[in-house]
């Protein structure tokens, strides 16, 4: 992965002119910054173009897919995207297939629809996000919180503690910039650094909510191999989500 210096001289990729990912300016807590450094270190050396700067048409396709996904609450079809972007369906399908090999989206060629575009998937994941009156499935806890930063909108999340299954709720305020409330009060997020080239297949399974630090620890103690990662509070995890997903639809930082 090619890293370029961001304005804050932390490692970041310029995903389009003047827009860097992650956006270090919103990650002010020590834990959020550690999580972002851990994420970058875990991905270094792997063929990962998720954060790579796309050529202009590709960037338009990526943004169109996510704008339609967020606005309609469901994965867009190629014809939806062609209508919104003015790009021919054949060219769109070619670009989507290329994105698939870079772990940016997953595309269902039978239905001609996207089936996954980070942070969303059509699969039922257990991380439910309410955005603009629609209910969507996010791939992991950070992706769920990242929806707020991506759309500059308030969201409500419901998920379950990985250890005991109790429901965890979280809600944002100030157009997704801050945590409004969450329950239970001790809820935490485990941010796992594992990455094998497909976030949906590796780290997203382990980036999850826990009802308490104790339940997270019990879950970690059960692992045969020690997990590399970091525990985050809800506020810290929102910062990580905003840093990763905020730049995606942004015109300029
Ligand atoms: Zn629990």
Boltz pocket constraint, residues with backbone or C-beta under 6 A from the ligand:
constraints:
  - pocket:
      binder: B
      contacts: [[A, 161], [A, 162], [A, 163], [A, 164], [A, 165], [A, 166], [A, 210], [A, 211], [A, 212], [A, 215]]
      max_distance: 6.0
